[in-house]
Amino acid sequence: MPKIFIDNTSYEVKAGKNVLEACLTLGFDLPYFCWHPAMGSVGACRQCAVKVYKDENDTSGKIIMSCMEGVRDGMHLSIDDKAAKAFREQVIEWLMTNHPHDCPVCDEGGSCHLQDMTVMTGHDYRRYDYKKRTYVNQYLGPFIHHEMNRCIQCYRCVRFYKDYAGGKDLNVFAAHNHVYFGREKDGTLESPFSGNLAEVCPTGVFTDKTLRQHYTRKWDLTSAPSVCQHCSVGCNTIAGERYGGLRNIVNRYNAEVNGYFLCDRGRFGYEFVNSENRITKPQVMHQAVDENALMHHLETVLTNHSLIGIGSPRASMESNFALLDLVGKENFFCGVYNEEMMLERRITDILDSGKIPVASLKQIEDADAVVILGEDIWNTAPMMALAVRQSVMKTGGREATEKTPMPEWHELAVKELQQNTKGFMVNVTVTETSLDEIASLNINAAPDDIARLGFAIANHIHPSLELKNFEEAVLAKAKTIADELLKCSNPVIITGTSCYNDPVLRAAFDIAAALKAAGKAPAIAFVVPECNSMGLAMMRGHAFDTAVRRVNREPNVTAVILEQDLYRNLPAGIVDEFLSKCRNIIVLDSLNNATTEKAHVLIPASTFAEGDGTLISYEGRAQRYYQVYVPDNKYIRESWKWLSRMKMIISGKANGHDPHHDSVISSLETALRQFAGISAAAPSSGFSIHGEQIPREPHRYSGRTAMLANRNVSEPKPVADGDSPLSFTMEGYQGTPPSSAIPFFWKPGWNSPQAVNKYQQEIGGDLIGGNPGVRLFVKSSGNMPEFFKDYPEHFRERQNKWLLLPQSHVFGSDELSVYSAGIAGRSPEPYMGLSPVDAKMLDVTEGSQVTIKSEKEEYSFPVKIVESLRNGIVLVSKGLPGTQGMSWGNWVELAK
Amino acid sequence: MQHLTNRAKPVDRKPMTALEKLYLWNIAKGMWITLKHIFKRKATINFPEQRREFSPVFRGLQVLNRDAEGRENCTACGLCAVACPAEAITMEAAERQPGEEHLYREEKYAAKYEINMLRCIFCGLCEEACPKDAVYLSETFAPSNYQRKGFIYGKEDLLIPHPKLEPEAYQQALGTRAKRQEKASSN
């Protein structure tokens, strides 16, 4: 480890880092703007100047930009040097000459990196007395507010948007002292990662437009660590509340998962919590009732009937387990159709065997080759697509710097060397995707053919099966891919359930297994549909079909349906049949939907913001989300609390109290062995530091004695939280909390999200105390994995039948996020994709309506001709209005 | 015993004469002092008909200020609330819509602004924190009230009268502040 001397004190630092990173890691406060830990250095802002000396005898030294200088052993530098300090102060004075100083109206105020750095450098008086340059702002869509006057030209926005996230419609224009960051003309920022601009921008040029609708300063938010609910990746978020409404979602750093960024679906999809459509009161036969009446009614409904439970892929582990506990293992079903269930079971079986490790997003970023089989991750797991992009770019950078050594953080230089060199990435999907542009090889094929290609690749790497009836072209492609993969050391194979095709999953496993047999360190990632699909699959309940058979057989059934709209994921005919056969239907959910309409007893459940829970992400990572605030409506409670109450009613032990989170999670651990260790995902509710809880509110929280005074002048006692070590107040432990319970990032002098620097072991590295979450799939050593040998026949078109497959959309395919107006506005109109040949055969053109006929349902959509689509497949937008309950993966008829 | 000061005055213990025992001179002397006060200025005033002028540093009820055209100065930045040691201020920001430029001076305004006067300690830190000259402590104090909820002052209680629509009430609400401001600007 190199030793450097900062102001004559010696420190050990990590080699290969730049001086700025080293200083920040050591805890020094050194101002910076353009450098970003995820994006490296470009040396644009001149803010991080320090003085470097030749040796210990040099007294004059010279000023350098610390972000542009690598650490060297024996380096002498000074942060406190007078000239360096004066330089930094002068730079910020320049930057501030044109800054409008409009902090009172600026949304960034209070979490502004520019404010922090200005205070840090000591620039406190404005000497520039002339006119400031001004710009015309642009309309950038529903998510991002633009205020160009505040710009300090650090270039972070375009570096993130274009270079990091691959966006095309944000750029820098003009020159000199009037450069402009924006779009060519007004319009929505197209990238699904645009929301990160609000955090990347060190000042208030790009701010969260949804927060603006109900603006609250960072210091006034009651926040809690949360986990994103809108896909299976499980990004860590911080949710903030004030006046009983959820105000915003910001990133919560987790080095292994989402790092510094979030996708727009996750960041802006929170409005469903504040929706008008929330279920607010318990209902019995569509009549609102109070708690006593509800409990009384539940007693009659729950006893003397046989109970079945329908678990939900979007409810927490606690809620699903409480349901299982209520109805018993053999009566626990998943709200998932048999086909999908089998896929998820296959995934859990593969991961459970532990032969091939699951790739975290960080591992995907660090992978030197990526193979995507049949999953449009850009739309089903956007952050994973961003990670794949980093893998491709970083691998390209590494290749380019092999001959000309250049540290990784030296971004511009690496890019210059790299030019268009990219890492190896194969994107094998049903149709074209947004990741195609960075892929080394794009293949569009039908699911079975994707699987066959996968098996062929695996066979090339490690001959394990006899390939029959394989086309030469497929074998040739497989050989090229296999040869490339054999050059890599830690490739990642990504696949998922979107193809509704089991062989694809097996093929992905075979590739990984073959690579392992070839001495590589492969990892695999399976994208599943919802935020807790993996958790539900791990519970190994029966599929919904079994539940339907059960109610057909048994007349006296009370069904408890947990947090899901059955009509969304299952064909309406089957759900109707199921519900009509149930004697009693108890539904717990947070929002009204088609299933809650049919409920005999409807119980309001909390969303992620009003309750505690644990979700299991695609990588089997159990992550805890905490209640953000106590809703005014006392009926809104976690489903697991309601379900435990029901259990008490049945057992006759009702005492009017809710169980605590700790007890639920520990019974889950004992009851289901596959979840052993899940309680380590978060500290228990009794956890405290020096006898203090962790405050959800910053110490500057304002208005405590006035906020509720309009309702009641007497101040109520703060609500105690029996479920977590967090308190609903501003009092408590002010130091660094455990990494899984960080309600907000703040350190003295660091009000902006960049305060995360102070929570990391090293800059851009793991959080102090390790990254949040527990991975439940344990790696097993031992034998080599067994290969799957049964590859499918190749895809054959059928007469007058089409294979129905989903086309996911970042905006629109998710059930809850579309309650946000911005996301609803960006979701496309549902359409049906057909190959040109099929369209011609059906004699339809772009836009003409075509009806899909499955067993019982009929759907009609306008046609979109998709060039890249194979014949015999019909693609339909997933999850959009009018596409509920489609039987994906089945053969359907089409009619004009 | 040694005296601590040199101001010790020996008491005259000479017995009083008969004339002195009548106290006539002393009574006259006292009456003269009383008589003298009849012609002096009174120390009290007839409140509430008469009101005293406040000291220039007096801190009374908060006022939400308007500019000369009657637009609200407050941009709901939240600095008064965060400065308040009693945590007695709360507000909700809203965005100015096109067409509301005559109502609010800047692009944001306080849709709700409430002070809990039972909690307020009239320290003036809100006024000090305000970057927009939007809140200041006036020369009136909170009147008594029959109910506690009457002390939760909202925007309608705090806003200064409109300078153009109600110029007299505006001047009155401004109090000596106008003069002080003039003085400050002339300096």
Interface residues (C-beta under 8 A of the other chain):
Chain A: C103 P104 V105 G109 G110 R212 Q213 H214 Y215 T216 R217 W219 D220 Y243 R700 Y701 S702 G703 R704 T705 A706 M707 A709 N710 V713 S714
Chain B: T75 A76 C77 G78 L79 A81 V82 C84 A86 E87 A88 I89 T90 M91 E92 A93 A94 E95 E106 E107 K108 E114 I115 N116 L118 R119 P131 K132 R148 K149 F151 I152 G154
